[in-house]
Amino acid sequence: MCEQLIVPARNCFPIPDEISDGGGTLLETLGVAIHALDLAKLKVANSVAVIGCGPVGLLIQRLAVLSGASAVYAMDPLEWRAELAKAWGATEVWTAKSGDALSKLKTVTAGRGVDVVIEAAWADNSVDHAMEMAAYGGRVVLVGIPPDDKAQFTYSMARRKGLTIMMARRMKHTYPRAIQLASGKYPAVPLDDLISEFVTFK
């Protein structure tokens, strides 16, 4: 039995042959990352920290590298995610085994922090840490979704630093850009690298 789904033509985007079926399923995820970078207003030679190296965080980190960031610091508890972050161009990656990522970032930036922090984890104190990692006048983009629908951070610190705080929701109208980045003989964002295995549903 085949069911039909009718949508407006403007909502349909043909996927080039160079993008695999698996890669095609990740185009929306890539779109979320693109939208997050748009909100970050990243400038060439800015420094960036990405908290969380799940699919969205990894794609954000990859786009930050492609956008000309001077340094991209990534952090995640899982070693295999950290390895892919490093392979995709992160300057330094810290895991749970590395110790406190916040103190390490402060050390490598000589206490300054980074120009842009993108939070893509929403775990433990990640939002508060994002505010701490940001430099004075920096931008913080919250992409992660809190399970309890609440955000908590030290207001006085964020206020004192004069931070710009943005919240990302979905991908906006980024499918054409996502397709462009993921297609071609040598795609700028190789989505298949995020796929560990395929599951066939019957």
Contacts in CASP RR format, 6 or more apart in sequence:
PFRMAT RR
TARGET T0000
AUTHOR 0000-0000-0000
METHOD contacts of the structure
MODEL  1
MCEQLIVPARNCFPIPDEISDGGGTLLETLGVAIHALDLAKLKVANSVAV
IGCGPVGLLIQRLAVLSGASAVYAMDPLEWRAELAKAWGATEVWTAKSGD
ALSKLKTVTAGRGVDVVIEAAWADNSVDHAMEMAAYGGRVVLVGIPPDDK
AQFTYSMARRKGLTIMMARRMKHTYPRAIQLASGKYPAVPLDDLISEFVT
FK
13 175 0 8 1.000
13 176 0 8 1.000
13 179 0 8 1.000
15 24 0 8 1.000
15 27 0 8 1.000
15 179 0 8 1.000
16 179 0 8 1.000
16 183 0 8 1.000
16 184 0 8 1.000
18 183 0 8 1.000
18 184 0 8 1.000
18 185 0 8 1.000
18 187 0 8 1.000
19 27 0 8 1.000
19 179 0 8 1.000
19 182 0 8 1.000
19 183 0 8 1.000
19 187 0 8 1.000
19 191 0 8 1.000
20 191 0 8 1.000
20 192 0 8 1.000
22 191 0 8 1.000
22 192 0 8 1.000
22 195 0 8 1.000
22 198 0 8 1.000
23 182 0 8 1.000
23 191 0 8 1.000
23 192 0 8 1.000
23 194 0 8 1.000
23 195 0 8 1.000
24 182 0 8 1.000
24 191 0 8 1.000
26 55 0 8 1.000
26 182 0 8 1.000
26 191 0 8 1.000
26 194 0 8 1.000
26 195 0 8 1.000
27 175 0 8 1.000
27 178 0 8 1.000
27 179 0 8 1.000
27 182 0 8 1.000
27 191 0 8 1.000
28 171 0 8 1.000
28 178 0 8 1.000
29 55 0 8 1.000
29 56 0 8 1.000
29 59 0 8 1.000
30 59 0 8 1.000
30 174 0 8 1.000
30 178 0 8 1.000
30 181 0 8 1.000
30 182 0 8 1.000
30 189 0 8 1.000
30 191 0 8 1.000
31 59 0 8 1.000
31 171 0 8 1.000
31 172 0 8 1.000
31 174 0 8 1.000
31 175 0 8 1.000
31 177 0 8 1.000
31 178 0 8 1.000
32 56 0 8 1.000
32 59 0 8 1.000
32 143 0 8 1.000
32 168 0 8 1.000
32 170 0 8 1.000
32 171 0 8 1.000
33 56 0 8 1.000
33 57 0 8 1.000
33 59 0 8 1.000
33 60 0 8 1.000
33 62 0 8 1.000
33 63 0 8 1.000
34 63 0 8 1.000
34 171 0 8 1.000
34 174 0 8 1.000
34 177 0 8 1.000
34 178 0 8 1.000
34 181 0 8 1.000
35 168 0 8 1.000
35 170 0 8 1.000
35 171 0 8 1.000
35 172 0 8 1.000
35 174 0 8 1.000
36 56 0 8 1.000
36 60 0 8 1.000
36 118 0 8 1.000
36 120 0 8 1.000
36 141 0 8 1.000
36 143 0 8 1.000
36 168 0 8 1.000
37 60 0 8 1.000
37 63 0 8 1.000
37 64 0 8 1.000
37 67 0 8 1.000
37 118 0 8 1.000
38 172 0 8 1.000
38 174 0 8 1.000
39 141 0 8 1.000
39 166 0 8 1.000
39 168 0 8 1.000
40 48 0 8 1.000
40 116 0 8 1.000
40 118 0 8 1.000
40 139 0 8 1.000
40 141 0 8 1.000
40 166 0 8 1.000
41 116 0 8 1.000
41 139 0 8 1.000
42 48 0 8 1.000
42 64 0 8 1.000
42 67 0 8 1.000
42 68 0 8 1.000
42 69 0 8 1.000
42 115 0 8 1.000
42 116 0 8 1.000
43 115 0 8 1.000
44 67 0 8 1.000
44 68 0 8 1.000
44 69 0 8 1.000
45 68 0 8 1.000
45 69 0 8 1.000
45 70 0 8 1.000
46 69 0 8 1.000
46 70 0 8 1.000
46 114 0 8 1.000
46 115 0 8 1.000
46 116 0 8 1.000
47 69 0 8 1.000
47 70 0 8 1.000
47 71 0 8 1.000
47 72 0 8 1.000
47 73 0 8 1.000
47 109 0 8 1.000
47 113 0 8 1.000
47 114 0 8 1.000
47 115 0 8 1.000
47 116 0 8 1.000
47 135 0 8 1.000
48 61 0 8 1.000
48 64 0 8 1.000
48 69 0 8 1.000
48 71 0 8 1.000
48 72 0 8 1.000
48 73 0 8 1.000
48 114 0 8 1.000
48 115 0 8 1.000
48 116 0 8 1.000
48 117 0 8 1.000
48 118 0 8 1.000
49 72 0 8 1.000
49 73 0 8 1.000
49 74 0 8 1.000
49 75 0 8 1.000
49 105 0 8 1.000
49 113 0 8 1.000
49 114 0 8 1.000
49 116 0 8 1.000
49 117 0 8 1.000
49 118 0 8 1.000
49 130 0 8 1.000
49 133 0 8 1.000
50 57 0 8 1.000
50 60 0 8 1.000
50 61 0 8 1.000
50 64 0 8 1.000
50 72 0 8 1.000
50 73 0 8 1.000
50 74 0 8 1.000
50 75 0 8 1.000
50 85 0 8 1.000
50 90 0 8 1.000
50 117 0 8 1.000
50 118 0 8 1.000
50 120 0 8 1.000
51 75 0 8 1.000
51 101 0 8 1.000
51 117 0 8 1.000
51 118 0 8 1.000
51 119 0 8 1.000
51 120 0 8 1.000
51 121 0 8 1.000
51 126 0 8 1.000
51 129 0 8 1.000
51 130 0 8 1.000
51 133 0 8 1.000
52 74 0 8 1.000
52 75 0 8 1.000
52 76 0 8 1.000
52 81 0 8 1.000
52 119 0 8 1.000
52 120 0 8 1.000
52 121 0 8 1.000
52 123 0 8 1.000
52 126 0 8 1.000
53 61 0 8 1.000
53 74 0 8 1.000
53 75 0 8 1.000
53 76 0 8 1.000
53 78 0 8 1.000
53 81 0 8 1.000
53 82 0 8 1.000
53 84 0 8 1.000
53 85 0 8 1.000
53 93 0 8 1.000
54 76 0 8 1.000
54 81 0 8 1.000
54 120 0 8 1.000
54 121 0 8 1.000
55 194 0 8 1.000
56 120 0 8 1.000
56 143 0 8 1.000
56 144 0 8 1.000
57 74 0 8 1.000
57 118 0 8 1.000
57 120 0 8 1.000
57 143 0 8 1.000
58 81 0 8 1.000
58 84 0 8 1.000
58 85 0 8 1.000
58 88 0 8 1.000
58 194 0 8 1.000
59 189 0 8 1.000
59 194 0 8 1.000
60 118 0 8 1.000
60 120 0 8 1.000
60 143 0 8 1.000
61 72 0 8 1.000
61 74 0 8 1.000
61 85 0 8 1.000
61 88 0 8 1.000
61 89 0 8 1.000
61 90 0 8 1.000
62 88 0 8 1.000
62 89 0 8 1.000
62 189 0 8 1.000
63 181 0 8 1.000
63 189 0 8 1.000
64 72 0 8 1.000
64 116 0 8 1.000
64 118 0 8 1.000
65 72 0 8 1.000
65 88 0 8 1.000
65 89 0 8 1.000
65 90 0 8 1.000
66 188 0 8 1.000
66 189 0 8 1.000
69 116 0 8 1.000
71 91 0 8 1.000
71 92 0 8 1.000
71 108 0 8 1.000
71 114 0 8 1.000
72 89 0 8 1.000
72 90 0 8 1.000
72 91 0 8 1.000
73 90 0 8 1.000
73 91 0 8 1.000
73 92 0 8 1.000
73 93 0 8 1.000
73 94 0 8 1.000
73 105 0 8 1.000
73 108 0 8 1.000
73 114 0 8 1.000
74 82 0 8 1.000
74 85 0 8 1.000
74 90 0 8 1.000
74 92 0 8 1.000
74 93 0 8 1.000
74 94 0 8 1.000
75 93 0 8 1.000
75 94 0 8 1.000
75 95 0 8 1.000
75 101 0 8 1.000
76 82 0 8 1.000
76 85 0 8 1.000
76 93 0 8 1.000
76 95 0 8 1.000
76 121 0 8 1.000
77 95 0 8 1.000
77 96 0 8 1.000
78 95 0 8 1.000
79 95 0 8 1.000
79 97 0 8 1.000
82 93 0 8 1.000
82 94 0 8 1.000
82 95 0 8 1.000
83 93 0 8 1.000
84 193 0 8 1.000
84 194 0 8 1.000
85 93 0 8 1.000
86 93 0 8 1.000
87 193 0 8 1.000
88 193 0 8 1.000
92 104 0 8 1.000
92 108 0 8 1.000
94 101 0 8 1.000
94 104 0 8 1.000
94 105 0 8 1.000
98 104 0 8 1.000
101 129 0 8 1.000
102 129 0 8 1.000
102 132 0 8 1.000
102 133 0 8 1.000
105 113 0 8 1.000
105 114 0 8 1.000
105 133 0 8 1.000
106 113 0 8 1.000
106 133 0 8 1.000
109 135 0 8 1.000
112 135 0 8 1.000
113 133 0 8 1.000
113 134 0 8 1.000
113 135 0 8 1.000
114 133 0 8 1.000
114 134 0 8 1.000
114 135 0 8 1.000
114 138 0 8 1.000
115 134 0 8 1.000
115 135 0 8 1.000
115 138 0 8 1.000
115 139 0 8 1.000
116 134 0 8 1.000
116 138 0 8 1.000
116 139 0 8 1.000
116 140 0 8 1.000
116 141 0 8 1.000
117 130 0 8 1.000
117 131 0 8 1.000
117 133 0 8 1.000
117 134 0 8 1.000
117 138 0 8 1.000
117 139 0 8 1.000
117 140 0 8 1.000
117 141 0 8 1.000
118 130 0 8 1.000
118 140 0 8 1.000
118 141 0 8 1.000
118 143 0 8 1.000
119 126 0 8 1.000
119 127 0 8 1.000
119 130 0 8 1.000
119 140 0 8 1.000
119 141 0 8 1.000
119 142 0 8 1.000
119 143 0 8 1.000
119 144 0 8 1.000
120 143 0 8 1.000
120 144 0 8 1.000
121 144 0 8 1.000
122 142 0 8 1.000
122 144 0 8 1.000
122 145 0 8 1.000
122 146 0 8 1.000
122 147 0 8 1.000
127 142 0 8 1.000
127 151 0 8 1.000
127 152 0 8 1.000
127 153 0 8 1.000
128 152 0 8 1.000
128 153 0 8 1.000
128 154 0 8 1.000
130 140 0 8 1.000
130 142 0 8 1.000
130 153 0 8 1.000
131 140 0 8 1.000
131 153 0 8 1.000
131 154 0 8 1.000
131 157 0 8 1.000
131 158 0 8 1.000
131 161 0 8 1.000
131 163 0 8 1.000
132 154 0 8 1.000
132 157 0 8 1.000
134 140 0 8 1.000
134 161 0 8 1.000
134 163 0 8 1.000
135 161 0 8 1.000
136 161 0 8 1.000
136 162 0 8 1.000
137 161 0 8 1.000
137 162 0 8 1.000
137 163 0 8 1.000
137 164 0 8 1.000
138 161 0 8 1.000
138 162 0 8 1.000
138 163 0 8 1.000
138 164 0 8 1.000
139 163 0 8 1.000
139 164 0 8 1.000
139 165 0 8 1.000
139 166 0 8 1.000
140 158 0 8 1.000
140 163 0 8 1.000
140 164 0 8 1.000
140 165 0 8 1.000
140 166 0 8 1.000
141 165 0 8 1.000
141 166 0 8 1.000
141 167 0 8 1.000
141 168 0 8 1.000
142 151 0 8 1.000
142 165 0 8 1.000
142 166 0 8 1.000
142 167 0 8 1.000
142 168 0 8 1.000
143 168 0 8 1.000
158 165 0 8 1.000
171 178 0 8 1.000
181 187 0 8 1.000
181 188 0 8 1.000
181 189 0 8 1.000
182 188 0 8 1.000
182 189 0 8 1.000
182 190 0 8 1.000
182 191 0 8 1.000
END
